[in-house]
C-alpha cells in the first residue's frame, strides 16, 4: 500500500498541470493606484486644502470666549493683625474665597474684505489640488496601460516564438532523418539548424525584454514575478 501511495503521488505530480501565477490588467491597475506614492501625496495635499477652506470659513462665525478664576486668601496671623503690608500693597488679614466666571461673544463685522480674500485663496488652492490629483491619477493610468500593453505584447511574442521554435526543431529532426535516408541534402539540414539558432536568439531577446518589462510592473505593484511561471491575461473587454 505504501508503494502504491508513492506511485500515485508521483503520477498526480506529473500528470496534473502546474498552476502558474496570473497577472490581469484590472489587478495591476488597482495595485498601482494603491501603491503610488505620488497619488498618496496628492491626496494628502487635497485633504489639507479642504481643511484650509473649512478653517477660512470659520472666520465668518462668531467667536465665543470664556474664562473662570478661583481665589483663596488665608489669614496667617490668626487675627492678631488687621493689616499686612507687602511692598506697596496692603492686604486685609482675613480668610475669604472668590470665584469668577464670564462668557463673551464677539463677531467681526468689518474686516475690509480680508476674510473674503482668504476664502477665495483657500478655494482656489483646493481646486488646484483637486486638478493635480486628477492629473496624477490620469497620468498613472496612462502609464499603466502602456506598460501592461508592452508586457502583454512581449509575452505573446514569446509564446509565438516558442511554438515556432518547437516546430522548427521537429522539422530539423525530420530533415536529419531524411538525410540519413538519402532523401535530403546536408544543405537542407544546415538551413534548418540556422533557423533553429535564429529563433533561439530571437526568443532569448524577447524573454530578456519581457524580464525588464516585468521589473517595471513590479515597481508599480511592489511584487516580484517569475517569468517562467506567469500568465499575462489579455485586456478586459470594453463594456
Secondary structure, 3 states (H helix, E strand, C coil): CHHHHHHHHHHHHHHCCCCCEEECHHHHHHHHHHHCHHHHHHHHHHHHHHHHHHHHHHHHCCEEEEEEEEEEECCCCCCCCCEEEECCEEEECCCEEEEEEEEEEECCCCCCCHHHHHHHHHHHHHHHHHHHHHHHHHHHHHHHHHHHHHHHHHHHHHHHHHHHHHHHHHHHHHHHHHHHCCCCCHHHHHHHHHHHHHHHHHHHHHHHHHHHHHHHHHHHHCCCCCHHHEEECCCCCCC
